[in-house]
Amino acid sequence: MFNGEILNRAFLDGLATMGHRDMLMVVDAGFPVPNTGCIKVELAITKDLPDVETTLKLLTNNMIYEECFASEELKKYNLPLFEKVSKYSKEMSINLSAT
């Protein structure tokens, strides 16, 4: 039996199939995701559960990654969330990019 932090099978399958230069996005509810060419894993149970910080913590503890991007809008319109995301910058570089 699997004994790890991540219990969501679809989430684990998505991580297991990732390779070099593949992209993973952590977004909030309602973010438009194309119907083709993407694997979409819904983690939401209810509003803000799990929250972005919890999701990032699980990801950074359970995968090897090259870099992290955050939109400039995140910093401009949701500074508290941007600061939570930025605390992971010790482990990865945060590159701001306009969307």
Summary of the structure (lengths in Angstrom):
residues: 99
radius of gyration: 13.8
end to end distance: 41.2
largest distance: 44.1
contacts: 181
relative contact order: 0.15
helix: 37%
strand: 10%
